[in-house]
Amino acid sequence: MALDKIPFVIASSNKGKVKEFRNLLSDLPLDFIDQPEGLNVEETGKTFEENARIKAIAVSEKTGFLSLADDSGLSVEALDGAPGIHSARYAKSDKDRVYKILKELEPFSNRKAKFECALCIASNNKVLLEVTGSCEGSITFSPRGKNGFGYDPIFEVDSLGVTFAEMNHYRKKEIGHRGNAFKLIKSELEKLLLSLKD
């Protein structure tokens, strides 16, 4: 552990997500630590915010370190907000989830959708910071692009005409739901880290 860095756990076992979060926070004095192997936190919340809170507190209690958790997902207007908080469990694999959404949307002309990301930072059973970011768009008729993960190949960002999977990491970071949530939380996290060093 670097002497001038603060131990920081990203509460996720999703390697794609962990990599994205580390990139988003790479310029902060954080010593990234993996979530404990085999730790599965049951997401019993009814909103993205509640689930992020549950995960951040559980991982912080288990490790004794600052913990950042998110709950994020895709809400499709014509499907009454589905998959929503069930985005990660909507089908067995990323590919299956993508095709399930496309199949369910076949009868509808409305393809409006929104990605949301709730972030929570906790320490010792206490919530320190919480924010929610979003990105508006629509569902394409077929997957496009090779970057990203999850629903990225079928989510086209409003006014840009490209999917998340057609963007490079930097562009997605700039306009995506996680990027927007991190913009909201980053300055607060910087202040928090300074106060912890005092």
N, C-alpha and C positions, 0 to 999 in steps of 0.2 A: 504494500500500500504506500502510495506516494505521501510524503510527509505533509505537503501543503494541500492535499486533496481530501475531500470529505467522502466517506464511504456512502454509496448510493446504489440501491437495488431497484432494478426495473422489474416490476411484478408481472412477469409474463414468461411463458415457456415457448412462445411463438418467436422463432428465430428471426423471421422477417421483420416483425414488429420491434424486437429488441435492437436489431441493427439500425432501423429507422430512428428510434428514439435516441440511440447513442449518437447518431449523426446530428440530430436536432440539438443535442446538448453538448456537443463535442468541445465547444469553446468555454465551458464552465469548469471550475476546479473540482471535478467529481472523479472519484475512483469507482468505476462501475463494477459491481459485484453481481454474479449470476443469482437468480432466484434459487433457493434450495431445491436440489434434485427431488423429484417425486412429490413436491408440495402441490396439492390440488385444492384450490379454494372454491367452494361452492358459491356460484353467483345467484343469490336468492332475491336480488333487488328487482324492482319493476321498472326502473329507468336506468339509462346509461350512468347517470350520476351516482345512484345508489350502488351499482355494481362496482364502479371504480373505487368508491369509498370502502366497500367490504374487502376488496383485494388489497388495497394499500395498507389498511390497518392490519390485516392478517399477516402479510409478508413482513411488515415492520415489527410486529410482535415476535414473529419467528426468528428474525435475524438480529434485532436490536439496532438496525440502521434506518436511516431515512429511506422511505420507499415511495416510488412513483408507480401508480397504476392507472390504466385507462380502461374505459369501456367504450368501444366505438362500433359503429355499424351503419348499415344501409337501411334507410326507410323509403319505401316505394309508395307513392301516393295512392295509386290504383289498387294496391294490395292492402289498404288500410294500415299503412305504416310497417308492414312486414318487409323483410325479416326482423328489423328492429333489434331489440336486445338479444334475439336468437340468431343473429347474423352468422356467428362462428359455428353454430350447431345446426344450421338449416338443412344441411345434407352432409354426407361423409367426407367429401373432399372439396377443395376450391373449385375444381372442374364441375363436380356435381352441383355445387351451390349456384354457380353461374348458369348452368343449363336449366336448373329448376326455376330460377327467376325468369329466364327467357320464355320458358314453357308457360308459366303462370300468367305472364303478361300478354300472351298471344291474343286473347279476346279484347284487349283494351287499346284504345288509341292514346290515352294519357300515359306518358312514360316518365313523368316528373319523378325525381328522386332526390334524396338528400343524404349526404354522409355526415355523421355527427361523431364527435370525440369528446368525451368527458375525461378530464384529468384530475387526479387527486394525489397529493403528497401527504404522507402521514409519518408520524414518529411516536413510538410508545403509546399506541392506542388513541392517538389524538390526530385529528385532521388539521393540517397546517395551511394547505392551499387547495382550492378547487376552482376549475373553470370548465367551460364547454365551448368548443369551436365547431363550425359547420361549413359545408361546401354544397352549393345547389347545383343540380345537373339533371340529366335524364339517362334512361337506360337505352343502350344501343340495341340493334336487332341481331347483332352477332358480336363475338369478342374481337377486340382489336388491340394490338400492341403486345410487347413481350416483357415490359418492365412491371415492377410492382408485384402484388399478390392479392389473393382474395377476389373481390368483385371489381378490382381495378380495370380489367379488360372490357367491362360493359358499362362503366360509368363515364359518361361524357360530360365534361364541365360546361356549364352555361356560358355562352358567348365565345368559347374557345374552339369548339368543334373537334377537340381531341379527348381521348380517354386518359385516365390516370396511367394506364399501362403504356400509352404512347408518349408519355412525358419522361424526361430524365428526373433523377432524384431531386435536383435543385429546384426544378419548376414545380414539382409536386409539393415539395417542402414549402414553397412560397405561397401556393394558393389552396392546398388541400386542407381538409378538416383538421388533421393532426397539426399541420403547420400553423393553422389559424389558432388552434388551442394553445400551442406552444408559444406563439407570439403573446398571447394573453398571460401566460403563466411565467414566462422567462424572466421578466424584470422583477417580479415578485420573488422568484426563486433566487435570483442574484442577491436581493436584499436579505433573504432568509439565510443564505450561505454566509454572508458577511456577519450577520448577527451571531451565527453559530461559532464563528472564528474568534469573536471578541471574548 
